[in-house]
Amino acid sequence: FDILEGKVLSTTKFEDELGNMICYKDQVISQTPLSLNAYYQIEPLRKQVSERLDDNKSDVWALARHSELLLHDGDYTAALESLRKTHEASPDSASVRRLLTHTMLKLIETDYEANQGLAAEIEPLLDTRIQRQQFLTALAQGLQDTGKHLDAFSAYLELITFVDDQREANSSGYDELQRIEPGLRVRYDRWIRNQITALMASANADQLTAIDNRIGQMLNEAVENQEIGSLREFLRYFDAHQSGAQARLELSRLLVSHGDRLNREFIEAELHLVMLEEHTDETVAKEALHLQVQLLEKLERFEAASVVIGKIARRFPDTPVAGELTGTQLLQQYQAKAETAAALATADPWADGHVDHEKINETSNRVPSFQRIYAIPVFEQSGPLVPRTLYAHNQSSNSIVVRSPNGKTIQQVSISDGTPTYGSQYGIMYCKSVGHYLMVFTGRDLIVVDTLHRSGDPADAILWRKKLQQSTNQRIAPPIRSRAEITPWGVRQYQALDPNGRKLGETGSISIHGIVLQRGEQVYCVDALDGSTIWIRDGVTTGCEIYSNNDVVTLIPPDPEQAAIQLNLIDGSHIQSIEGGNRQKRFLARNTTSFVYESKDENVTIGKLNVLSQQMQWQYSFPNTARGTLIGLDKMAIMTPDGKLTLLNLNDGSEVFRRQLLPEDQLTNIFIIESKQHLMLVTSRPLNARGITVPSVGMQARMINGNVYCLDRNTGEFNWPSPSRIQGWALPMNQPADSPVLTFVRQVNSVSSEDRRRTTMHSEIFCMDKRDGRELMAPQQITGYIRAFDVNSEVGKQLVTVTANTNINRFRFTDDPTPPAAPVQKHDGTGGTAQAVNNFSKQLFKALGKPDE
């Protein structure tokens, strides 16, 4: 490098990575964490070699260096001749032997057809595992490049055997990543796998038939052995083959029947089966779904099994699935089983009569004195999971909490590692799940939890964890930075940032082939089951959006001037760069799909973008005064101030239904709580309520000044004769979706009438009935803050328990007749007009001799 001119004068390629370097006399010394190497400077070395050879033509050191200089100059043929003579003169020299082997390998790699005769000569010289691996690799590629596909396939099989033997012998080098090209290191089995795929793609018909037959023979042998390890090995290299689905199915069958929970083989089976259920071969898809049912029944996850049974009945109603049973017949069979009957029932499971209310003051310290539990947004979800399952972060215990749609805590796993958590951290957390495989981004870490077994032991439940933020020298990690954006329809979205303000925590979709994540300027693909690294690509712009499926990864840099990059998920190889493309803001991402939006003039346009093709699959526009909210991951509700409500299907952009609601001037937000049968829609407008606030401790709640509607989730039909009116009460957002009780809370700060400098504070809570909107419990006053809040519903007992601090209210649903009641109206904390209607109804029922409560 010319310092004065700022020009590169020459470049030199090194076999090993360079570290910190210094010059000493005529050498350059490089120190890495693992090695210390010295390299000769070229011109001084040429002079020294020439002088020594002039003095002694048989100088072994000079002859070896002369050969190295020829290699540096690219004259491999002359270098080979020189090294042969040098090796003959000094057959015991390890350095000369190594150089001779290296030269032959280079010649075979660069031009196999011209140098294939060297293969026999080099065999006796291969002393190390790395040399033999390089030789077998060069041989296979050379045969492939010269069109000898069958010989190349045999060479790849020999390479596979060699690599597997090294792994079984626990060789220290097996799992090391190989530098395949500048900026890319890959686990060697993944590289071999893609080479075999490429080999088959370029083979002619006769060659392909012969290769297919050989692979089929290997699969038959693996199936006959009935060994989990053999089938895993087959998939490691031949997953892309047409027999890969059958191998995955056979492996899943063995894992379901003989799997070991401690080895995490059941969660592995579920990942395989979820992938197979979308297979184009219906026979494979049906068997995969039926195996899911068997797995979930075996583990007594009956509600999840019911989800899969319902899916089978919808996809294959008249086709045999289990023996001679069709999907419909299988559904009927499980509807008659005690374990699955309730989950498969279509009717509302709650009694439709009178509700008995009991208030208890808890004094036995069973209620936590303080809690902070915040829901974790779900960004992607698929597989056999009970709908409306809630994932949350308990900041008090720093644990992941899994709750059923009825509010029951079914798993709680500590994720504490000594790093402090901060009260504001919940906003940037998110999770993705495939069945019971749960991946959670906490702000710093990516943590994978097995929720299939409901274990609370972190050693058992946590599959792996990765730091996504590069380490700092600070002893105490600072709070994670974040950026908030509000969508045009009123939803606030948070993004974690690194210390330099760059996007942090992006991940691809969950795939049994690997999970893609970014750490600084490095993109990793890690094994889904143990988190081990599969490949690393360096030099990627920090803060990329990541989209992936089972085959392809797309990285979209934050700078719109930079091209997007598509990589092969299997080995990280570059597929293509995409200039330009759609860079609209996204509000949801799923696999290789991005849901984007754009505000223009007085309208907002949302759309579904295929990231791979850059094609917009649908678009939908609405006024920028409208407000909206997502319902799960496949629907969106949009409401305009004139009261028009539209439920949109995000999969195809179609309207599920439209309904005319009451106009809502100055509409600020809408919220929806989805249950099995209903949608509870809550609207809100600005509120100026002095002294009334959202409870400030331990819950996610939104202040409401609007109407509450109960709609049929499929048709949008009204379930109440009129909406409930709520003003000045906060709606806790983490209430169990399938509970028939809806709870509101608030914090009231009062100023003394005698001394305006003195204030008092208390909290209040009331409950309404989702079935008809009536008031179930009038406002109750709670001393001080609400420090602990919980709602738990037990369908079997027809019981809902609402807990606020030590105040416990139990609601038992019965079939006893109850008087009609109008939906509750809470304008100023009293029942208002609706309460008078309720009192009239009670007196009427009393006159008829029927219960009044």
C-alpha positions, 0 to 999 in steps of 0.5 A: 500500500502506497501511503503517499498515493493511497493506492494498493500496490499488491495483494497476497492471499493467505491460507490462514486468518491474520491477526495482529501484525508487526514487522520484524526484519524481513518477516511479518508476524501475525498473532491470533487467539489460537496461533502465532505465524511468521511470513516472509516478505517476498522480495527479501526472500527471493534475494535470500533464496537466490543467494543460498542456491548459488552457494548450494544447489542442494540446499533443502531450505532454499529449494523449499522456499523457491517452490513456495515462491513459484506457488506465490507466482501461480506457476504450480507446474514448475513448483510441483517439479521443484518440490518433487526434486526437493522431496527426493533429496529430503524424503524425511522433511515434513515441511517439504512433504506438506508443501508437495501435498499442498501443491498437488491439491491445488493443481487438482482443485484448479484443473482436475481434468489436466491433473487427475493423474496426481490422485494416485501419487498424492494418496500416500502423502496424505498425513492429516485429517484436513489433507484427506478431507481436502483431497476427497473434496477436490476429487468429488468436485473435479469429477462433478465438473468433468461430467462424471456424476456417478463417480463424483457421487461415489466420491461424495459418499466416501467424503461423507463416511470420512466426515462421519467417522471423524465426528464419531471419533470426537475429532476436534476438527469435525464441527469447525466451520470451513471457510468456503469463500471470503466472508462465509464459514459453513459446517462441512456437512451442510456444504456437502449436502448442497453439493450433492443437490447441485450434482443431481440437478446437473445429472442426465436422466441415466445418471440421475436414475442411478443416483436415485436408486443408490439413495433409495437403497440407503434409505431402505437400509436406514428404515430397516435398522429402525435407528433414530441416528441412521435416519438423522444421518440420512436427512443430514445429507439427502434431505433435499432428495425426493425421498427426504419427506419419507425419511423425515416421516420415518424418523418422526414415527420413531421419535414419537414411539421411542423418543426420549424427553430428556434428549428433547426428541419429542419437540424434535418430532413435532418440528419435523411433523409441522414441516411435513403437514404442508407437503404437496403429497397428501399421503405424507401430509395426512400421516404427519397430522395423524402422528402429531395427534399420537404424539400429543395424546402420548404427552397428554396434551389433549387440547393441542391434539384437538386442534390437530384433529380439527385441522384434519377434519377440515382438510380431509373430511372424506378421505381416509386418514387413520386406517379406514377412518376419514377426517370427519369420522376421526373428529366424531371419534374424538368428540366422544372421548372424555379428554378431547370432547370439551376442546372439540365442542362448538357450543359456548361451554359456559352456562347461560343462567344466573351468576353467583358472586362471592367476595373473599378477603385473602389473609393467608399470603397466597396472593403475591404482594407484588407482580409485574407480568406483561404479555409478549407479542407473538410475531409468528405462530404455526403448528399444533398450539391451542389458540389464544395461548398467552406468553408473558414475562414475569419481571418480578421473577424474570421468568417466561410464563405460559397461560392457557386461554382460560388464564391458567398458568401451565408453565413458568421458566426462569430465564435469569442469568444475572443480567438485570431486567428493567421495567421498560424492557417488556415493550421490545420483547417478542416471541415466535412459535412452531407448535410447542417450540417457543423462541423469545427475544428478551432484548439482549438474548434469544431464548428457546423454550420447550413448552411441550412438557411444561417443565419449570426447570430451566435446565430441562425447558430451555433448549438454548440461548444466544446473546444478540448484542455484542458484549461491552466492558461494563460490569452492569449491562445498561438498559436496552434502547428502543424506538417507538413508532405509531402506525397510522391506525393508532398502534404503537410498535417498539424496536430494540436498538443497539448502543449505536441506534441500530436495529437489534433482535431481528430473526428469521422464521423457525425452521428445522433447517436452522434459525437465522439471526444477526449479531453486529455485522455477522449473520448466523444460522444456528441449529434449531434444537441445540443452537450450534452454529451452522454457518456465519456470513460476515460483513452484513450491514447491521440492522437488517430485516430478516425473512426466511422459509425452509430454503431461502433467507432474505436480508434487507438492509436499513439503507434503501440504497443498499441491495437486499441479499438472498442466501441459501438457508442450508449453507449460507451461499449467495443466491442473488442481490436485489436492487431497489425493491419495496421498502415500505414500512412493515407492521407484520412479517411472516416467513417470506411475507411482509405486511406493509403500509404507506400513508399518502394524502388522506388515505392509508394503504396496507398490503401483503408483499412477497419478499422473494418475488417483490410482488404485492399480493393484495392491497387495501386502503382506508381513511387515515382517520380510521383506527385498527388492531390485529386479531391474532396474526391473520385478521385485522379490524379497521374502524372509521369515525363514522362507525363503519367496522371492517374485519379484514383477512390478511391472508388474501385481503378479503373482507370477512364482514362489515358492521355499522357501529355507533359513530365515534368522533375523535376515535383514538384506538380500538381494542379486541379480545378474541374468544372461541366464539366472540370478539369483544370490541372496545373503542376509545376516545380522548378522556379528560378525567382529572384524578383517574389514571391507569393503575401504574404498577404491574399490568398492561392496561388502556384507559377507555372512553368509548363503547364495548361491543360483543360480536360473533367472530365469524359473522359480526352479528351483535350478541348484545341488544346495545353496546356497553358505555365505559368512561374513565376505566382502564381495560387490562389487556392480558385477561384470559381470552376465553373467560366470560368475565371482563374486568376493568380497573382504575386508580383514583387520586382525590384532593382533600376538600379541606386542604387541596395540598393533601391527596389520597389514592385508592384503586377500583375494580368492577366486572361485567358479563361478556354474555350479555354485557350486564354488570356482574360486580359493582365497583369495589374500592381497593386500598392503595395501588393494585400490586397483583392482578389475575383472572382465572377461569375454570370451565369444569367448575363453571368458576371465574376468580378475579384477584386484585391484591388480597381481594378475591371475587369468585363468579360461579355460572349456573343454569338458574334463570336470571332477569334480563339486564341491559349492558352496563353503562359506566359514565362516572363510576355509577350504573346510571340509567342502565342500573335503573333498568336492571332494578326494574327487571329484578322487581318484575322477576320478583313479582313472577316469583323468580330469582332476582339475582 
